C-alpha cells in the first residue's frame, strides 16, 4: 500500500518509455497523484501507466517549451506542488524526504532546485556533466518554460536548493537511441539560434557574467556560446579540461566527445538554415 502523499503531485513526460517508465513510477510511488503526460506513444507506455494507477494525459509533441507549458496549464493536479521527472530519472529516498520537508517549510519560495546525477558506462558523470541543478519542484502556476529544446525554467518568485539526488540514466536505451534523439534535438537547437538572431530573444553579456539567478545566467551564457568560433572544439575542452571531465575516466572522455559532436551538428544545421533564410529574403 502506498504511503499518504505529503502534498506533492508528480508529472512524468513520456514518449515510448515502456522500458524506463516502471522504474520511474516505483521511485515516485509515495505520491497519490501521479500524472503521465504522454506524447502519443506507440508502445506499452500508456498501458503501464494505467496499470500503475497513474493519470494519463496525451498530447502530440510540438516543442519542449510549448509542450511543458501546456501541461502545467491544463493538467489538473491534486496538490499545489508538482515534482517534474523524466522516465529515465529516479528520485532517491533522500530527495523524497527533502522534497517533503521543503514544501512543509516553504514561505516565499515558488520552486526548488534539485541536483541531478547523470550515469554513463556505470559511472556518475560528476565533473563532465554540463549543469547539475534543475528546478523540478515547483508551484505550477508560478513556472513557465522558454526555448524550443533544452528549455529554460522561468520561476515567478524566489527559489532555493534542496538536498538529495535525482538519478538520471540518459543512455539506458543504448547509444543508438541517444544519438538519434540528439540528432532531432540539434534540429530544434538550430531553429532556436536562428530565431534568436532574428531578434526574438535578447541576450546580455552582463547577465551571463553577473546574474545571481543560476537559470538566467545559464540562459544568457548559452546564447553567447552559440556565437563562439570553433564551438564544438571549445565545448570539448570546456567539458573535458575546464570541468575536469578527465576525472570521470573513459565515460567522461566519451561523453565530452559525444557532446562536441552534438554541438557540431547544431553548427552545421544552423549554417544551413541561415543560408535558406538569406536566400528566401533575397527572393522576397
Number of C-alpha atoms within 10 A of each C-alpha: 5 9 9 9 14 18 17 24 22 24 26 22 21 22 19 17 21 19 16 19 26 16 16 18 26 12 16 23 19 18 18 20 21 25 23 24 23 21 17 16 16 11 13 13 22 26 13 17 21 12 8 14 15 22 17 18 17 16 13 11 13 10 15 19 19 17 18 19 16 14 18 19 13 9 15 13 19 14 16 13 21 23 21 17 22 18 24 22 22 24 21 15 14 12 19 20 14 18 23 14 13 19 21 11 9 13 9 10 18 21 29 24 19 22 19 20 21 21 18 19 14 9 14 18 21 18 19 26 21 14 13 17 18 17 21 20 26 22 22 22 14 14 21 19 19 16 21 21 19 14 16 19 19 15 21 14 12 12 17 14 16 17 16 18 20 23 18 20 19 17 16 15 13 9 11 9 13 14 15 10 11 19 16 12 20 21 18 21 24 25 19 19 22 17 13 15 12 10 9 11 12 10 16 15 13 11 16 21 12 12 15 10 12 14 20 16 18 17 20 19 18 12 20 14 13 18 11 11 10 12 17 21 16 16 22 23 17 17 23 24 16 14 16 16 25 18 16 20 12 14 20 25 19 17 21 25 19 16 19 21 19 18 24 18 21 25 21 14 18 22 14 13 16 17 12 12 13 12 11 10 9 8 7 6
